Amino acid sequence: MEHFDVGKNTMVVMISSKYNTSGVVRMPLYNWETNFTVSANDVTIIKLPAYAENTGSEQTAPRGIQVQSVLPVSVYIHQYHSMRSEASMVLPVESLGNEYYALSYQGYGNGNATYPSEFLLVGIQDETEITIRLSDQTLGGKPAGTTFSIILNAGETYQVQGRFATDDLSGTYITGDKNFNLLAGCRWIPMPAGCDYRDNLLEQMLPVSTWGKQFVTAPHAYMPYDIFRVMASENGTQVTVKGSSTKQFSLNAGQFYEYNTGESTFISANKPIAVAQYIIGSACAGHGVGDPAMVVLNSVEQIRDTVTLYNSSLENIVENYINVILKTQDIDVTTFDGQPIADLVGVIPVIGNPDFAFARLTVQPGAHTIISGGCGVTATAYGYGDLESYAYGGGASFKPINATSLIPEGGCLNDTIVFKTEFKAPRHEVLWDFGDGTTSTDPNFAHVYTALGSYTVKLYLTDNCLNIKDTVSRNILITLRQAATVTGDKEACVGGAIALGAEDLPGARYEWTGPNNFFSPEQYPLLTNIQTGATGQYQVIGIISGCATWPAFAEVTVHPLPQPELGADTLACSKDNYPLVVLNPGSFAHYQWQNNTTSPSFNVVREGIYWVQVADIYGCVGADTVFVEDRCPTRYYIPNVFSPNDDGVNDYFSVHSADMETLTLSVYDRWGNLLFRSESVDARWDGRFHDKPVSPGVYIWMAQISGYREDGTAFETTESGSVTVLR
């Protein structure tokens, strides 16, 4: 996102893994890429080009960054320059969603300069329609409450900034018809307001489907307090924050509650929430180092058994820390860099819920790995420097835990339907009730319905680590399999368009597949600017309440464009040839020349630009153009005698030629005195000097001539000789 130091800041991608692996970091729309390797439990740092920084507001840009690896990796980004530093983890593509709320902070004004609240959208699929409902006004002039839509293709970005220093884009609601990524933060702000020292904020936003209902917070090292924001995704969200005292509040969708605390707390809600924790500036912390930073916390529902984090020393970070959240019962089975965590630092019970504990470790820059032999951990990496800091979260699985999409929408009679969840033993207990008297405790179960109708499927989940239960239910419809029908085979020319089509099936959604990994969910997909590689068989199925139709097929043929060949631009001499050139573009079904004639060939009789447009038997059109230049080779003759006696015969001395480009003709007497000079191609000497006839005798001439050779190349030459004047 846009940094305080636009164009000067350094942007890096930090890649870690528990495997030895390799991959590539690329900006696909800039044709920039670099390969990487990373060793197990280590980190590789890739510096991005300066043009990776997104600037401005409400403009689509080609600045998306893609990381691909052979084996799984964790990815973090760090942006820093001159005492301004911030970092964030980055979600993998499979953990992204299509519904987000932005969570950032109020901007800052310094004189005439404004450093706004901002968020950044990143497209991961072509033709993603994204709808944005603003919580505040934008730099582009859109007022708060405005809803608008944009289209992003894979690799494109779209940044939105607040208009004034008082604007805060937190609570902006963003949805898409496909998954996408969202980051949010601020260019440069104090924390809290009125604190002298400022920094940029940069943080990965979590899809609403991964928000949780339980969070544990731990104070940052040496901070007298941290600032927290709790945001709701649904109306009527009841939140309890429990520490040494308890506070309760209600929120509606997109609203947030801000408070300060310097102690560990346990946050719970009746509906999914997001929690952000902010580090305050060193001027207000009294520690001497550090500056504002932001981290979106992971819910305890998302804890995982292995976490690798990277603590950075970039931009003069001098203190590095990791906060680890874990179950109290797991203290003895949790290690940090191979050592029991309890041997390294005191593990402190969470004030608001003693079932949880936290450890605050002082660490060296580099990669660190936490392994839990119990329920799992979450962690936050952060660091302080002189007037700067960074923070980011790690150690979360980011599974969708708030979606009925765990249950299929339906299926076909007597067909196998797979009911699948990632919640597995021993942490989770699963019970499926399929609504037809069948149940299963298998997380992944294949079931066959033998009767048509509607069924209520329920998934009962028990989290043994968190001691919570949840139920997800959905009504599904079992129907007969139908047949899809296409509108016919299609033909087109390269660069043209083809409209595929499937006949209407009530209530159906469609999936088209074809060559080159083609996929479309449209009933009538339009293929534009098609190439010969699009030739092949396309398949469509209709899906009605989860029951896929029999497939239907359409053959698509893309014909190459005809290639008429008029040859390279050419030279011809009208004195030697008529016509100058005969143009023959090749054998085609139809011809149209620049003068609208339609013969297979064309006689060129004068210099000019000539073109032909041809069509083949499929109606595909091609064209070619050629320039024919009438240029004769330069030939000349210079006599050695003339008689300037006004008898009309040989009265002038000249260079005889019709095709010279330039001529400089000079005549001298035997003592080298210049008698005549002209720079005209029509130069001729009349045998006079100062308007008086010269005496008979021998005179010296010099001619500087330029023109063209037989092959059309230019030449310059100097000729000299003598000429005799007769009287």
C-alpha positions in Angstrom: 0.0 0.0 0.0 1.0 3.6 -0.1 3.8 4.4 2.3 4.8 7.8 3.8 7.9 7.7 1.7 6.4 7.1 -1.7 8.8 5.6 -4.2 11.6 5.5 -1.6 10.5 2.7 0.7 11.7 -0.9 0.5 9.2 -3.7 0.1 10.1 -7.3 0.7 8.4 -10.7 0.7 9.5 -13.0 3.5 8.9 -16.7 2.9 9.2 -19.5 5.5 8.4 -23.2 5.5 8.7 -26.3 7.5 10.0 -28.0 4.3 12.9 -27.5 2.0 11.2 -26.1 -1.0 11.4 -23.6 -3.9 9.2 -21.4 -6.0 8.8 -18.1 -7.7 7.7 -14.6 -6.7 6.2 -12.6 -9.6 4.3 -9.6 -10.7 2.5 -11.2 -13.6 1.1 -8.0 -15.2 4.6 -6.4 -15.1 6.4 -9.4 -16.4 8.7 -9.4 -13.4 9.7 -12.5 -11.5 12.4 -14.1 -9.4 12.9 -17.6 -8.3 13.6 -18.6 -4.6 14.6 -21.5 -2.4 13.9 -21.8 1.3 15.3 -24.3 3.8 13.1 -25.9 6.4 12.3 -23.7 9.4 14.3 -20.8 7.7 13.3 -17.7 5.9 14.1 -16.3 2.4 13.7 -12.6 1.7 12.8 -11.3 -1.8 13.0 -7.6 -2.5 10.3 -6.2 -4.7 10.7 -3.6 -7.4 9.8 0.0 -6.6 6.8 -0.1 -8.9 5.1 -2.6 -6.6 3.9 0.2 -4.3 0.3 1.1 -4.8 -0.4 4.9 -4.8 -3.4 7.1 -5.1 -7.1 6.2 -4.7 -9.8 4.5 -6.7 -7.7 3.4 -9.7 -7.1 -0.1 -11.0 -3.4 -1.0 -11.2 -1.3 -4.0 -12.4 0.6 -4.4 -9.1 -0.6 -7.7 -7.8 2.2 -10.0 -6.4 2.0 -13.8 -6.7 4.0 -16.4 -4.7 4.0 -20.0 -5.9 5.9 -22.8 -4.3 6.4 -26.5 -4.7 5.5 -27.3 -1.1 3.5 -25.2 1.4 5.0 -22.0 2.7 4.1 -19.1 4.9 4.4 -15.6 3.4 4.9 -12.2 5.1 5.5 -8.8 3.7 7.5 -5.9 5.2 7.5 -2.3 4.0 10.0 0.2 5.5 12.1 3.3 5.1 13.7 5.9 7.3 12.2 5.1 10.7 8.8 4.0 9.2 8.2 0.2 9.2 5.3 -2.3 9.2 4.8 -5.9 8.3 1.9 -8.4 7.8 1.3 -12.0 7.2 -0.3 -12.9 3.8 -3.1 -15.4 3.5 -2.7 -18.3 1.0 -5.2 -18.3 -2.0 -7.2 -21.2 -0.6 -7.8 -19.2 2.7 -9.1 -16.1 0.9 -12.8 -15.3 0.8 -15.4 -13.1 -0.9 -16.7 -11.2 2.1 -14.6 -8.8 4.2 -14.8 -5.7 6.5 -11.9 -3.3 6.4 -10.3 -2.6 9.8 -7.7 0.2 9.8 -7.6 3.5 11.7 -8.3 7.2 11.4 -5.8 9.1 9.2 -3.5 12.0 10.2 -3.0 15.5 9.0 0.3 17.4 9.2 0.0 21.0 7.9 -1.3 20.8 4.3 -0.4 17.1 4.1 -2.9 14.3 4.7 -1.9 10.7 5.5 -5.1 8.8 5.0 -6.7 5.6 6.2 -6.5 3.1 3.3 -7.3 -0.4 2.1 -6.2 -2.4 -0.9 -8.0 -5.0 -3.0 -6.1 -7.7 -4.9 -7.7 -9.7 -7.7 -6.9 -13.4 -7.9 -9.4 -14.4 -10.6 -10.3 -12.7 -13.9 -13.5 -10.7 -14.1 -14.2 -10.6 -10.3 -17.0 -8.2 -9.6 -16.4 -6.5 -6.2 -19.0 -4.4 -4.4 -17.8 -1.8 -1.9 -20.0 -0.1 0.7 -18.0 2.8 2.2 -17.9 3.7 5.9 -16.4 7.1 5.2 -15.7 9.5 2.3 -12.9 8.8 -0.1 -10.1 10.8 -1.8 -12.0 10.3 -5.1 -15.0 12.2 -3.7 -17.4 9.3 -2.9 -19.4 10.1 0.3 -19.8 7.7 3.3 -22.6 5.1 2.6 -21.9 5.0 -1.1 -22.1 1.5 -2.7 -20.2 0.9 -5.9 -18.8 -1.9 -7.9 -15.5 -2.6 -9.7 -14.1 -5.4 -11.9 -10.7 -6.8 -11.1 -8.7 -9.4 -13.0 -6.1 -11.7 -11.6 -3.0 -9.6 -10.6 -4.9 -6.3 -10.6 -5.1 -4.1 -7.5 -7.5 -1.3 -6.4 -6.5 1.0 -3.5 -9.0 3.3 -1.7 -7.9 6.1 0.6 -9.9 8.4 2.9 -10.3 12.0 1.8 -9.5 13.9 5.0 -7.3 13.2 8.0 -10.4 12.6 10.1 -11.7 9.9 7.8 -11.6 6.2 8.9 -12.4 3.5 6.4 -12.9 0.9 9.2 -16.2 -0.8 8.7 -16.2 -0.6 4.9 -18.1 -3.7 3.7 -16.6 -5.5 0.6 -18.0 -8.5 -1.2 -17.3 -10.2 -4.5 -18.7 -12.8 -6.8 -15.3 -14.6 -6.5 -12.7 -14.7 -3.9 -10.2 -11.9 -3.6 -7.7 -10.4 -1.1 -7.9 -7.4 1.2 -5.3 -5.5 3.1 -5.8 -2.3 5.2 -4.0 0.2 7.2 -2.8 3.9 7.2 0.0 5.8 5.5 1.3 7.5 8.6 -0.5 8.0 11.9 0.1 8.6 15.6 -1.1 6.0 18.1 -3.0 7.3 20.1 -4.0 10.7 18.6 -1.8 13.4 20.0 1.3 11.2 20.5 4.3 12.8 18.7 5.7 9.8 16.9 4.0 8.2 13.9 4.3 5.1 11.7 2.5 3.4 8.8 0.0 0.6 9.4 -0.3 -2.5 7.1 -2.3 -5.6 7.8 -3.9 -8.6 6.1 -7.7 -8.6 6.6 -9.4 -11.9 7.4 -12.4 -13.1 5.4 -15.6 -13.0 7.5 -15.9 -16.8 7.1 -12.8 -17.2 9.3 -13.8 -14.8 12.1 -14.1 -16.4 15.5 -16.1 -16.0 18.7 -13.2 -16.4 21.2 -10.0 -14.4 21.4 -7.1 -14.2 23.9 -5.1 -11.0 24.1 -1.7 -10.5 25.6 0.0 -7.1 26.1 3.0 -6.1 24.0 6.3 -6.0 25.8 7.0 -2.8 27.8 3.8 -1.1 26.6 1.7 0.5 29.4 -1.3 -0.4 27.4 -2.5 -1.5 23.9 -5.4 -0.1 21.9 -8.0 -2.7 20.7 -10.8 -2.6 18.3 -13.5 -5.2 18.2 -15.7 -5.4 15.0 -18.9 -7.3 14.4 -20.0 -9.0 11.2 -23.7 -9.4 12.2 -26.3 -7.2 13.8 -27.0 -8.0 17.5 -23.5 -9.1 18.3 -23.0 -9.3 22.1 -19.3 -9.0 23.2 -17.7 -9.6 26.6 -14.1 -8.6 27.4 -13.0 -10.2 30.6 -9.8 -9.2 32.4 -9.5 -8.0 36.0 -12.8 -6.3 35.3 -15.5 -7.1 32.7 -16.9 -4.9 30.0 -19.8 -5.8 27.7 -21.1 -4.1 24.6 -23.4 -4.6 21.6 -22.5 -4.1 18.0 -24.2 -4.2 14.6 -22.6 -5.3 11.4 -19.6 -3.2 10.5 -19.5 -1.4 13.9 -16.5 -1.5 16.1 -15.7 -0.8 19.8 -12.4 0.7 20.8 -10.8 0.5 24.2 -7.4 0.4 26.0 -6.0 -2.2 28.3 -2.6 -3.2 29.6 -3.5 -6.7 30.8 -4.3 -10.0 29.2 -8.0 -10.6 28.5 -10.4 -13.1 27.1 -12.9 -11.9 24.5 -16.1 -13.8 23.7 -19.1 -13.1 21.5 -22.3 -14.7 20.5 -21.5 -14.1 16.8 -18.3 -13.9 14.8 -16.1 -10.9 15.4 -12.7 -9.6 14.4 -10.1 -8.1 16.9 -7.3 -5.7 16.1 -4.5 -4.8 18.5 -2.5 -1.6 18.1 1.0 -0.8 19.5 1.2 2.8 20.8 4.0 5.2 19.9 7.2 5.3 21.9 6.6 8.9 22.9 3.6 7.7 24.9 5.0 4.3 25.9 8.0 5.6 27.9 10.1 2.7 26.6 12.4 4.7 24.3 11.9 2.5 21.2 8.9 1.5 19.2 6.2 3.2 17.2 2.6 2.5 16.1 1.9 -0.9 14.6 -1.2 -3.0 14.0 -2.0 -6.7 14.1 -5.4 -8.5 13.4 -5.5 -11.3 16.0 -6.3 -14.9 15.3 -9.2 -16.4 17.2 -8.5 -19.4 19.4 -10.8 -21.4 17.1 -8.0 -21.2 14.5 -5.0 -22.4 16.6 -2.6 -24.8 15.0 0.1 -27.2 16.1 3.1 -25.8 14.2 3.9 -22.1 13.6 7.0 -20.6 12.0 7.4 -16.8 12.3 10.2 -14.5 11.2 11.4 -11.6 13.3 12.9 -8.9 11.2 15.9 -6.6 11.8 15.1 -4.5 8.7 15.1 -0.8 9.1 17.0 -0.7 12.4 14.7 -2.9 14.5 16.7 -3.5 17.7 14.2 -5.4 19.9 12.2 -8.5 18.7 9.5 -10.3 20.5 7.0 -13.1 20.1 3.7 -13.4 22.1 2.5 -17.0 22.2 -1.1 -17.9 23.2 -1.8 -21.5 24.2 -4.0 -23.7 26.4 -2.7 -23.8 30.0 -2.9 -27.6 29.9 -0.4 -27.6 26.9 2.4 -25.7 28.6 4.5 -28.8 29.1 4.0 -30.1 25.5 4.8 -26.9 23.7 8.3 -26.1 22.4 9.9 -22.9 21.1 12.8 -23.6 18.6 13.1 -27.1 20.0 13.2 -26.1 23.7 10.3 -26.5 26.2 8.6 -23.1 26.3 8.3 -23.3 30.1 12.1 -23.5 30.4 12.6 -20.3 28.4 10.2 -17.8 30.0 7.5 -17.6 32.5 4.1 -18.7 31.1 1.4 -16.4 32.5 -2.2 -17.4 32.9 -4.7 -15.2 31.1 -6.5 -13.0 33.6 -9.8 -13.3 32.0 -9.7 -17.1 31.5 -7.1 -19.3 33.3 -7.7 -22.1 30.8 -5.4 -20.1 28.5 -1.9 -18.7 29.1 0.5 -16.6 27.2 4.3 -16.4 26.9 6.2 -13.3 25.9 9.6 -14.2 24.5 12.5 -11.9 23.7 14.0 -13.3 20.5 16.8 -12.7 18.0 16.1 -11.7 14.4 15.4 -14.7 12.2 13.0 -17.6 11.9 11.4 -19.2 15.0 9.2 -22.3 15.2 6.6 -23.1 17.9 5.3 -26.7 18.1 2.4 -27.8 20.2 1.7 -31.3 21.3 -1.7 -30.4 22.5 -4.5 -28.2 21.1 -2.3 -25.7 19.3 -1.0 -22.2 19.6 -1.4 -18.7 18.0 1.4 -16.2 18.0 2.3 -12.6 17.2 5.7 -11.5 16.0 6.7 -7.8 16.6 9.7 -5.6 17.0 10.8 -2.1 18.1 13.4 0.3 16.7 14.2 3.9 17.0 10.9 5.6 16.1 9.6 2.4 14.3 8.1 -1.0 14.8 6.3 -3.8 13.1 3.8 -6.5 14.1 2.0 -9.4 12.4 0.1 -12.5 13.4 0.9 -16.1 12.6 -0.2 -19.5 13.7 -3.7 -19.8 12.4 -5.4 -22.3 10.0 -7.9 -19.8 8.7 -10.5 -22.5 8.1 -14.0 -21.2 7.3 -15.8 -21.8 10.5 -18.9 -19.6 9.9 -20.3 -21.1 6.7 -23.2 -23.4 5.9 -21.1 -24.3 2.8 -19.7 -27.2 4.9 -22.9 -28.9 3.7 -23.6 -29.5 0.0 -26.7 -27.8 -1.5 -28.1 -31.1 -2.6 -27.6 -33.8 -5.2 -29.0 -36.4 -7.6 -31.2 -39.4 -6.7 -29.1 -42.5 -6.1 -25.9 -40.5 -6.6 -23.0 -40.4 -4.1 -22.8 -37.1 -2.2 -19.7 -36.4 -0.2 -20.1 -34.5 3.1 -16.7 -33.2 4.1 -15.3 -31.1 6.9 -11.7 -30.3 8.0 -12.6 -30.6 11.7 -11.1 -33.9 12.8 -10.3 -35.9 15.9 -8.9 -35.8 18.4 -9.6 -32.1 18.8 -13.0 -32.2 17.2 -15.9 -34.6 17.4 -18.2 -34.7 14.4 -21.7 -36.0 14.1 -23.6 -35.8 10.8 -27.4 -36.2 10.7 -28.5 -36.6 7.0 -32.2 -36.2 7.6 -33.2 -39.6 6.3 -32.4 -41.6 9.5 -28.7 -42.0 8.7 -26.0 -40.5 10.9 -22.2 -40.7 10.9 -19.2 -39.6 13.0 -16.8 -39.7 10.1 -15.6 -36.1 9.1 -15.7 -37.2 5.5 -18.7 -39.4 4.6 -20.2 -40.5 1.3 -24.0 -40.8 1.4 -26.6 -41.9 -1.2 -30.2 -40.7 -1.0 -32.7 -43.3 -2.5 -35.8 -41.1 -2.4 -36.5 -37.7 -4.0 -37.3 -34.8 -1.7 -36.0 -32.2 0.7 -33.9 -33.2 3.7 -32.5 -31.2 6.6 -28.9 -32.1 7.1 -27.2 -31.1 10.4 -23.6 -31.1 11.4 -22.9 -31.2 15.2 -19.3 -30.0 16.1 -17.6 -30.4 19.4 -14.3 -28.6 20.0 -12.7 -30.6 22.8 -9.9 -28.0 23.2 -12.2 -25.0 23.7 -15.0 -27.0 25.2 -17.6 -25.5 22.8 -20.3 -27.0 20.7 -21.8 -25.7 17.5 -24.4 -26.9 15.0 -24.7 -26.1 11.3 -27.8 -27.1 9.4 -29.0 -26.8 5.8 -32.0 -27.9 3.8 -30.9 -29.9 0.7 -32.9 -31.1 -2.3 -32.5 -34.4 -4.0 -33.7 -34.4 -7.6 -33.6 -36.4 -10.8 -30.6 -35.9 -13.1 -31.6 -34.0 -16.2 -29.8 -33.4 -19.5 -28.1 -30.2 -20.6 -28.4 -28.9 -24.2 -26.0 -26.5 -26.0 -27.0 -24.0 -28.7 -24.7 -25.6 -31.2 -21.1 -25.8 -32.5 -19.3 -22.6 -33.2 -16.7 -21.2 -35.6 -14.8 -18.0 -35.6 -11.6 -16.3 -36.8 -8.6 -15.5 -34.7 -9.3 -12.3 -32.8 -13.0 -12.7 -33.0 -15.7 -13.7 -30.5 -17.7 -16.8 -29.9 -20.9 -16.9 -27.7 -21.4 -20.4 -26.2 -24.8 -21.2 -24.9 -26.8 -23.7 -22.8 -30.6 -24.1 -23.1 -32.5 -22.9 -20.1 -33.0 -25.3 -17.1 -35.2 -23.8 -14.4 -33.2 -23.1 -11.2 -29.9 -24.2 -12.7 -26.4 -22.7 -12.4 -23.9 -23.6 -15.1 -20.3 -24.7 -15.3 -18.5 -24.5 -18.7 -15.0 -26.1 -19.1 -12.8 -26.3 -22.2 -9.3 -26.1 -23.6 -6.5 -24.2 -21.8 -8.2 -24.6 -18.4 -11.2 -22.6 -19.6 -13.9 -22.2 -17.0 -17.1 -20.1 -16.8 -20.1 -20.1 -14.5 -22.2 -18.2 -17.1 -25.0 -19.7 -19.0 -23.9 -17.8 -22.2 -20.2 -17.3 -21.8 -18.6 -15.0 -24.4 -15.1 -15.8 -25.6 -13.4 -12.7 -27.0 -10.1 -12.1 -28.9 -9.9 -15.9 -29.3 -6.8 -17.6 -30.7 -6.3 -20.9 -32.4 -5.5 -22.6 -29.1 -9.2 -22.1 -28.2 -10.1 -24.8 -30.8 -11.6 -27.9 -29.2 -14.5 -29.4 -27.3 -16.3 -27.4 -24.6 -18.5 -29.1 -22.0 -21.3 -27.6 -20.0 -23.2 -29.0 -17.0 -26.2 -27.5 -15.3 -26.4 -27.8 -11.5 -29.8 -27.8 -10.0 -29.8 -28.0 -6.1 -26.5 -29.7 -6.2 -27.5 -32.3 -8.9 -25.4 -32.0 -12.0 -27.0 -32.7 -15.4 -25.6 -35.0 -18.0 -22.9 -33.0 -19.8 -23.5 -31.5 -23.2 -20.7 -30.6 -25.7 -20.0 -27.9 -28.2 -17.2 -28.0 -30.8 -15.4 -24.7 -31.3 -13.2 -24.1 -34.3 -10.9 -21.0 -34.5 -9.6 -20.4 -38.0 -6.3 -18.6 -38.5 -6.4 -15.3 -40.4 -5.2 -15.5 -44.0 -1.8 -14.0 -44.6 -1.5 -12.1 -47.9 2.0 -11.3 -48.9 2.8 -8.2 -50.9 6.5 -8.5 -50.0 8.8 -5.9 -48.6 8.7 -2.2 -49.6 10.2 -2.1 -53.1 11.9 0.1 -55.7 11.1 0.3 -59.4 12.1 2.6 -62.2 9.3 3.9 -64.3 11.8 4.5 -67.2 12.6 0.8 -67.3 9.3 -0.9 -66.3 5.7 -0.6 -67.1 3.9 -1.4 -64.9 6.3 -0.6 -62.2 5.4 -3.8 -60.2 2.7 -6.5 -60.4 1.5 -7.3 -56.8 0.4 -10.9 -56.2 -0.7 -11.5 -52.6 -1.4 -15.2 -53.0 -4.4 -17.4 -53.5 -7.6 -16.5 -51.6 -11.3 -16.5 -52.0 -11.8 -12.7 -52.2 -9.7 -9.7 -52.8 -10.2 -5.9 -52.3 -7.4 -3.5 -53.2 -7.1 0.1 -52.1 -9.0 1.3 -55.1 -11.8 -1.2 -54.5 -10.8 -3.5 -57.4 -11.2 -7.2 -56.7 -8.8 -8.9 -59.1 -6.2 -11.4 -57.7 -3.3 -9.2 -58.7 -2.7 -5.4 -59.1 -0.6 -3.5 -61.6 1.3 -0.6 -59.9 1.9 2.3 -62.4 3.0 5.0 -60.1 4.7 5.5 -56.8 2.6 5.1 -53.6 1.3 2.9 -50.8 -0.8 -0.1 -51.9 -2.8 -2.5 -49.7 -5.0 -5.5 -50.2 -7.6 -7.1 -47.9 -8.3 -10.7 -48.6 -10.8 -13.2 -47.2 -10.6 -17.0 -47.1 -13.5 -19.5 -47.5 -14.4 -19.1 -43.8 -14.8 -15.3 -44.1 -11.6 -14.6 -42.1 -9.9 -11.5 -43.2 -6.2 -10.5 -43.5 -4.4 -7.6 -45.0 -1.0 -6.4 -46.1 0.5 -3.1 -47.2 3.5 -2.3 -49.4 5.2 1.0 -50.4 6.4 1.1 -54.0 8.8 3.8 -54.7 9.6 5.1 -58.2 13.4 5.4 -58.0 15.7 5.1 -61.0 19.4 4.4 -60.6 21.6 7.5 -61.0 23.5 7.5 -64.3 25.5 10.5 -65.5 27.8 11.7 -68.3 30.3 14.5 -68.1 31.7 15.8 -71.5 35.3 16.9 -72.0 34.8 19.7 -74.5 32.2 22.4 -75.3 32.0 25.4 -77.6 30.2 28.4 -75.9 29.8 30.4 -79.1 26.0 30.9 -79.0 25.4 28.7 -82.0 22.9 26.5 -80.1 25.2 23.5 -80.1 27.3 22.5 -77.1 27.1 26.0 -75.7 27.1 24.8 -72.0 29.2 22.5 -69.8 27.1 20.4 -67.4 26.7 17.0 -65.9 24.2 15.1 -68.0 21.7 13.1 -65.8 18.0 13.0 -65.0 18.3 11.1 -61.7 20.8 12.9 -59.5 19.7 13.9 -56.0 22.2 16.6 -55.5 25.0 18.2 -57.5 27.7 20.7 -56.7 29.7 21.7 -59.9 32.8 23.8 -59.7 35.1 25.0 -62.6 38.7 26.4 -62.1 41.4 27.8 -64.4 44.9 26.3 -64.6 46.0 28.4 -61.6 43.2 27.2 -59.4 41.0 30.3 -59.5 37.3 29.5 -59.2 35.5 30.5 -62.3 32.1 28.9 -61.7 30.2 27.1 -58.9 26.6 25.9 -58.6 24.7 23.6 -56.2 21.8 23.0 -58.5 21.3 19.6 -60.2 20.6 21.7 -63.3 23.9 23.5 -63.1 25.6 24.5 -66.4 28.6 26.8 -67.2 28.3 29.1 -70.1 32.1 29.6 -70.5 32.1 33.0 -68.9 33.7 34.6 -65.9 32.4 37.8 -64.5 30.1 37.9 -67.6 33.1 37.8 -70.0 34.0 34.9 -72.2 37.0 32.9 -71.1 39.8 32.2 -73.4 39.9 29.0 -75.3 41.9 26.3 -73.5 41.7 23.6 -70.9 39.9 24.1 -67.6 39.5 21.9 -64.5 36.1 20.9 -63.1 35.0 19.1 -59.9 31.5 17.5 -59.4 30.1 16.3 -56.1 27.2 14.0 -57.0 24.7 12.1 -54.8 22.1 9.6 -56.0 21.1 5.9 -55.9 22.7 2.7 -57.1 20.9 0.0 -59.0 20.0 -1.7 -55.7 18.4 1.4 -54.3 21.2 2.3 -51.9 22.3 5.9 -51.7 25.8 7.1 -52.7 27.8 10.2 -52.7 30.9 10.7 -55.0 33.3 13.3 -56.2 34.4 13.4 -59.8 37.0 15.7 -61.4 38.5 16.2 -64.8 39.2 18.7 -67.5 37.1 20.3 -70.1 38.3 22.1 -73.2 36.7 25.4 -74.3 36.6 25.9 -78.0 35.6 29.2 -79.7 
